[in-house]
């Protein structure tokens, strides 16, 4: 998931990035074409370090569709302005935020707004599970309870079906990620995670004493 159009991610790739690049052909030709058009590269050490923070991931989401000044970012993220500025500068120095034309802020002060470039969508950043989960939890719990949607399921899938599922998720993310500024549209966050179960269905535990396992 990448932080900007923060997509889900492959577990190792960023917030709002798809589950990982997949090359299989699928139904929905238009969505498949979009997904195949996305080419990702490995992040540099500096880029990976810049994204290795749940706070910076949240900042990218905040600045995805609206250019915000450091003061506005600090207020939205609940940060001290000096702390926020540290994060903003790191993201700007690595190309994840781009400074816009200066504008007048409160009391006529000069402010520089920043807009996310969308760069993180195209990077594989390594394992950022903790940062992604922390950013998601902060954003999800801050949203009104009655407007949150959450689901959890377990599915029995063959290896081919796992690839099909991931490919269709990739396509759906890529299709909707590209729909940005529209009249009447508001930003919604989405987080998806997929993992194999650690439980092997149908297997019996090994007895400790070499005897038969207890009847269940």
Secondary structure as GFF3:
##gff-version 3
##sequence-region A 1 216
A	DSSP	alpha_helix	29	37	.	.	.	ID=ss1
A	DSSP	beta_strand	41	42	.	.	.	ID=ss2
A	DSSP	alpha_helix	45	51	.	.	.	ID=ss3
A	DSSP	alpha_helix	54	62	.	.	.	ID=ss4
A	DSSP	alpha_helix	70	77	.	.	.	ID=ss5
A	DSSP	alpha_helix	81	93	.	.	.	ID=ss6
A	DSSP	beta_strand	97	99	.	.	.	ID=ss7
A	DSSP	beta_strand	103	104	.	.	.	ID=ss8
A	DSSP	three_ten_helix	106	108	.	.	.	ID=ss9
A	DSSP	beta_strand	110	111	.	.	.	ID=ss10
A	DSSP	beta_strand	114	116	.	.	.	ID=ss11
A	DSSP	three_ten_helix	119	122	.	.	.	ID=ss12
A	DSSP	beta_strand	123	124	.	.	.	ID=ss13
A	DSSP	alpha_helix	129	142	.	.	.	ID=ss14
A	DSSP	three_ten_helix	145	147	.	.	.	ID=ss15
A	DSSP	alpha_helix	159	177	.	.	.	ID=ss16
###
